[in-house]
């Protein structure tokens, strides 16, 4: 598995020129992969514009042509299990952590009555805390509203 990242800082007026540059990069990457007897998977290749909502509204490019396929512009991208959104708010990551944590809480709920409180604490630590701890340094500086969504102390089994 090969990961490549390209980052280009642009003004929204230059979006079409950057698309041409990205297309040239994709063609070069595909040629390099082909020479190594590999191929680019266009369904796993992502392009994402980053910026404020006002800036993103000005960019009207929804796909980038590659050598073998067109690549749609994504609102979110996943890398190493972290979901990054186009405004870098981490709201998609918080939603995914909450979804996963509450799923685990629902799975543990029927078992609670037949277990000691120490065993329940161990299970919660094993199944929920690890999801909160993974890449938790990314949550530094996010809004109080997003932090309160991740606060599982309010949940009861």
Protein Blocks (a to p, Z undefined) as FASTA:
>chain_A
ZZddddddddfklmmmmmmmmmmmmmmmmmmmmmnopacdfklpccddeddfklmmmpcc
fbdcdfkbccdddfbdceehiacdfkonommmmmmmmmmmmmmmmmmmmmmmmpcfklmm
mmmmmmmmmmmmnoplmmgopafklmmmmmmklpcZZ
